[in-house]
């Protein structure tokens, strides 16, 4: 049976219109006023509401083995929570262990994700380098629909990508028409500062931001951007949290380089005072990398999002419960890094962005959905309310309110970084693949209904980049 969303205002990334949306067989069949629909079509009343493309969270970690434990949300619980918050697709990360085959790791994550209830895709991390990695990257792009690869510049002695790995992988991404993404923190500096703080007897969560000051992010962002520029590759910087990194991105973009930036909802709303709490568990619950920053950095992030220096919003959803965080009770470097948020991203960005006048409703659609779809080459299939697109839609009530709490959220974790925050503007209905899966506070999403979304190589950024690279090929000087 089809589904008709009637009477709402359809919000696109670049305009809004009054229209009804008819969905059938998982796709959007028409966008217009009073379309002809078959008898028996289910109707969703959207009067007084906004109809928007489902959210895309381009940065999550479900079921991730990390720092001696495994995150508490698997692909079932994590994607259920996403649907409850209006997010209809996630892009998660395959993270091979050093020396592990990329294809072997990809197969493992594919198996874990079979229980997902929302659509998903994968970035694949490059944690080491040799010819097999080079070849596996080609197979992943050509055969598996992967078009982005992740590089951790932090986590020394674990998954950190050194400069030679960045050079080899960025160059391979350019050859394949893929996008390198980067966690930009100088891992050598972080490691040194961690050891220095421990030697001084500073072992609590307050040491975490001290070991990762803004300059370590700024330096790494600059370095990664320059390496990509020298190789003629695009680059996407994940979880930008500082003015230092924003300035690096803005400078590169102003000089014609193809650089994209992502900001986390948490970095927009929460400041570094959380690490000064006398409650160790509360402070530890906020340990993530990069850490939360001062309010001065937060306003820079909002301005960068509004101006287009940063294009996407994400969560870096990586949930750990109190007993897992307690693994670092006597050593802050052993506190598992990560916080949750996939369920709350859209609501908190609406409340603090749209309701405060920092973002328009069209900006909101762009930064929570459309831009991610465009950058990672799944637009207009995703991120769009248009004929032929997947019927992934959110009916948004701008006046609905709630108080966020770990006692009522659907994330499988005992803490919420937005605890007690009152928000106005919520998804009251979430439609995924043309099915009503979140309806006025009730989830109707059976395990395993999510689909793996293949993303073609050569996203739009390569249209101009490839031409530039051809025109700037070096030539030997002919002599004699």
N, C-alpha and C positions, 0 to 999 in steps of 0.2 A: 504494500500500500504506500502511496505517496504521502508527502507531508507539505502542507501549505502554511507558511509563516505570514500572517496577515496583519496589516495595519501599522507596521513599524516604520521607523526611519532607517534606511540602509546606510551605513557609514562605511565609506571606502577610505583608503589612505590619502586620497586627493580630493574627495568631494562627498556630499551626502545627498540622498534622494528619498522621497517617499515612494515606497514600492512594496509589493508582496513578493515573496520568494517561494517558488514551487520546487520541491526536491523529489526525485524518484530514482530508484536503482542506485542510490548512493551518490548521485550527482545533482547539481543545480540545473534545472531544465528551463526556468524562466525567471526573470527579474523584471517586474512591471506591475501595473495596477490592474487588479481584477483579472488575472489570467484564467484561461479555461483549464479546468482540472477534472480528472475523472471522478465519477461518483464514488463515495466511500473514502475520499482523501481525508486524512486526519488534518485538522486545523489547529494551529498554535496562534493564540491571540497575542499580538505584539503591540497593541495600542498603548501609547505612552512610553514605549521602550525603543531601544536602539538595536538594530540587527547588524552584527559585525562578523567578520571572519574569525573562526576559532583561533585562539592563541597558539603560537609556536614558541616553545621554550628551547632555544638552541644550545642549552648547556645544563645537562643533568647527569647524575651518576646513580643509577639504580643497581642494587645488588653488587656493588663494587667491593672487592677485597682490597683493603687499604690500611696501612699502619697497624698490622697485626690483628685486624678484625674485619667484619663485613658490614656495610651500611645496613640500616634496619629496614629500609624500604626496598622491596624487590620490584620487578617490573609490573606485577599485578597491583600491589598497594600504591606504588608511586604513580602509575598512570590513572588509577581510580581517583586519587587525590587531584591529579591534574584536571580531569574532566569536571570535578566538582568546582574547580576554580575557573573554568572557561577555557582551559588549554586543551586543545584537541590533538596536538602532536608534540613530541619531544625529539631532540637529537641528543643521544647519549654517547658515551665514549667506550670504545674498545681499547683497553690499556694492556698491551702485552708485557710480560715480565722481560727484563733484559735477557737477550739471547733466545727468547721464545719466538716461534714463527708467527708472523702476522695472521696468516690464514688459520692457524690453529686457534689463536685467541679470538679471531672473528667468529669462528664456528662455535666457540664456547658461549660468547655473548648472544649469538643468534638463538642458541638453545635456551638460555636464560630468559630471553625476551618473548618466547612463545606464549607466555601467560599474560602479556600486555593487553589492556583493554582499549588503549588509544593507539593511534598510528605512531610509528617511531622510525628513526634512522640512526646511523652511527657515524661519528668521526672516529678515525683510528689513530692511536698515538704511535709516534715513532720514538722508541726508547733506546734504540741501538742502531747500528748501521753496518751492513755489508751487502754483497750483491743479492743475497736472498731477499733482503728487505726492499731493495730497489725493484726486484722482480715482482714481489708480492704486492707492492703498491700498484703496479701496472695491472695485475690480475684483479685487485679490488676495484679499481676504476672501471675496467673494461667489462668484467663479468658480474660484479656484485653491486654496482650502483653506489659506490662510495666516492664522493668527490671532495673530501676534506680530510686533512691529517693534522693531528695535535702534537705540539711540542712543549714539554715542560722544561722551562729554563731553571726551575727550582728542584728541590728534593735531591740534593747531592748524595751520592752513594746509593741511589735507588733508581729513579726513572728520569733523572735529569739529562736533557739533550745538550751536549757540548757544542761549541761553535762548528766543529767539523761535521757533526750530525745535522745541524741546521743547514749548512751549505749544501750537503748532499741531498737532503730531503726537500728543501725549498726548490732546488734546481729540478729535481724529479717531478715535483708538483707542477712546475711551469711546463715541463715536457708533456705532462698528462692532462693539463687543463684542470687541475685541482687547486684547492685553496689551502695553504698552510695556516693553521691557527696556532696561537702562542700564548702560553701562560708566562707572562713576563715578570720574573723576579730573578735577580742575580743570585743564583744558588750558592756560589762561592762566598759571597758576602753574608748571606743569610746563615750559612753554616758557621762562619767565623764569629758572627755576632751571637749566635746561640751558645757557642762554647764559652765565649767571654762572659755572658750573663750567668750561665751556670757556675762558672768559676767564682763569681761574685756572690753566689748563694741566692740568686734571684731565680726561683724555680717555679713560681706560680704563673697563672695565665696572663698576668700583667706584663710578663716578659715577652709574650708572643708578638705584640705590635712593635716592641722595642727591637726585636730581632729582624723585623721586616719594615724598616722606615720607608717613607715614600721614595727616597732616592734609589733604593734597590729596584723598585718597579720602573722608575723613570729611565734608569740606565739600561735595563734589560729591554724595555720597549724601544728605546733609541737604537740599540744594537740590532735587534731583530728587524726593525724597519729598514735600517741601512743595509743589512745583508740581503733582504728581499729586494730592495731597490737596485743593488748592484747586480743581482741575478735576473732582474726583469720579471719578478714574481709578485702577485698580489699578496696581501697579508691581512689576517684578521686577529686582532688582539682581544683576548677574552678578559672578562671581569676587570675592566679598567676601574681603578679605585682612587687615583691620585691626579692632582693637577699636573704633576710631572709627566705622567703618561699621556694625559689629554693634550698637553703642549706638544709632545713629540708627534702625536697623530695629526694635530692641526697643522704643524709645520710641514710635515710630509705631504699632506693633502693639498696644502696651499702651493706646494712646489710640484704638483702634478702626479704624485705617487698614488698608487691604488692601495689605500689602507682603510680598513674597516675597524670599528671599535664597538665593544659590547660592554654594557654596565649591568650590574646585578641590582635587583630591587632592594636588597639589603643594604648595599653601599649607598643608595640614595636616601635611606631613611634612618639608619642606625649609626650612631657615632661611637668613637673609641672609649667613651666613659664607661662602657659596659665592662671593660677589663679591670676597672678599679673597684668593682663590687667586693664587699667583704665576704660575700657568699662565693666560695670557690666553685661550686657546681654551676652557679649562674654565669660566672665569668668564663669558665671552661666551655659552657654550652655555646658561647659565641666565638670560640676559636675556629677560624677558617683562614684560608690564604687566597689572596691578600686579606689582611685583617680589616676590621672596620676602622674608618679614619675620622679625623676631626670634622666639625661642621663646615669649616672653610672648604675642604675638599668636596663635601657633598654639594654645595651650591655650584661649584665648578662643573660637577658631573651633570646636574640638571641643565645648566646653560649649554653644555656640550651636546646633550641629548636634543634640546630644543633647536639648536643651530645646525644640527646634522653632522657635527664632528664625530659623535657616537650615533650608531644607527639602530642598535638592537638592545633589548632588555632580556635578561635571563635570571636564573636563580642559582646555578651551581648546586642544585639540590643534592645534598650528600649528608644523609641523616644518621646521627649517632645518638644513642640513648645515654642516660646519665652513667650507667655502669660501664659503658664503653669509654666515655670521656674520662672516667676515673682511672683509666690505665696510665694517665699522666699525672697522677696526684702529686708525685714527688719530682717530676721532671716535665716541664711544659712542652718539651720537644716530642714527648710521647703521647700528648693529647691528640686523638684523631682529629684531623682537620676537616671541618665541614659543618654546614647548617642546612636545615630544610627550608622549604618555601614555595614548592611548585604549585601548591594549592592557592597561595595568597598573592602571587605576583601581580596578577591583573587588578585585583581589588585595591591593593595598596598603591599601585602606580596611578590608578584612576583617582583615588581619594587624595593623594598628595600631589599628583600632577595636574589632572584635569580640574578637580574641584578648587585647586589653589590658583588656577590660571597659568600655570607653567607650561601646560600642554593643551592643544585643542583636541577635540574628539577625533579628528582625522590624524593628528600626530599620534594619538594613543593607538589607533589601529596600525599605523606604520611601525611603531617601535615595539609593539607586542606581537606582531604577526607578519605584515607584508614585507618589511625589509629583510627579515630572516629568510622568507621564502624566495625573495629575489636574489639575495647574496648566495644562497646555497642551491639555486637553480631548480626550484620546485614551484615557481610562480608561472602562471596563475592557477595551477592545480591546487595549491595551498595559498593561504594568505589573501584570498579574494572571494568576494560574493559576486560571482559572474557566471554566465551560462557556460556549462562544461566543467566548471571547477568541482572538486570534491565538496560534498554537502557537509562541511565542517563549519558550523555556525554557532554563534552565541547570541542569545536574546538577553540584552543588558537593561536592567532597570536602574536608571541613574539616581533614583530616590530610595532604593532598598538599602537597609542598614544592617550591620551586625557587629558584634564584638569578637575579635579573633581570639581563640584560645586553644591550647593543646587538649583541653577536655572535650572539644567539639569538632576539631579538625579531623580529616580523613587520612592524614599522613601517619605512617606507622612509627611515630617517635614521640617521646614523652615531654618534649619541650617545643615551644614556638617562639621564635625570635621577635614576633610581633604581638606577643601576649598582652591582652588588654587593650589593644588598639581598636578604636571604633572607626569603622569605614562606612562611607556612603557611596553607593554605586556597586552593584553586584550582578553576576550572571544568575539569572533565575531559570534559564533553560539552556542546556548545552546539547547541540546536535552533532553527532559524529557519524560519518558515512550515511547521512540521511536518517539516522535513528535518534530518537529522543533519549539521551542517556543520563541527563541530570535535569530533574524536573521539580522545581520548588523545594529543594532540599532533600530530594530522594534520588539515589543512584540506581540506575538500571543498566548495568554494564557487565555482562558475563565474562568470565576469564577467557582470554585467548582471542577476543574479537579484534584486537589491534593488528595492523598490517605493517610489514616492513616496507618503507617507501624508498624506492631507488631514485637516486639523484644523478642526472646526467652530468658528464664532464663539460667543461667549457661554459661556466656560467657567464652572464652578460659582461662581467668585468673584462673578460678575455677578448671581447670584440675589438676594443681599442688597444688593449695591451699587446695582443699578438702583432698588430700592425706596427706598433712602436718598436717592438723587439726586432722585427724584420728590418725596419728602416735604420736601426742603430747597430746592425751587425758590423763587427770590425772587419777591415779589409787590410791586407798586406800592402805595403808600399812597394811598387814595382820599380826596380833599379836596374841600371846597366843597359 
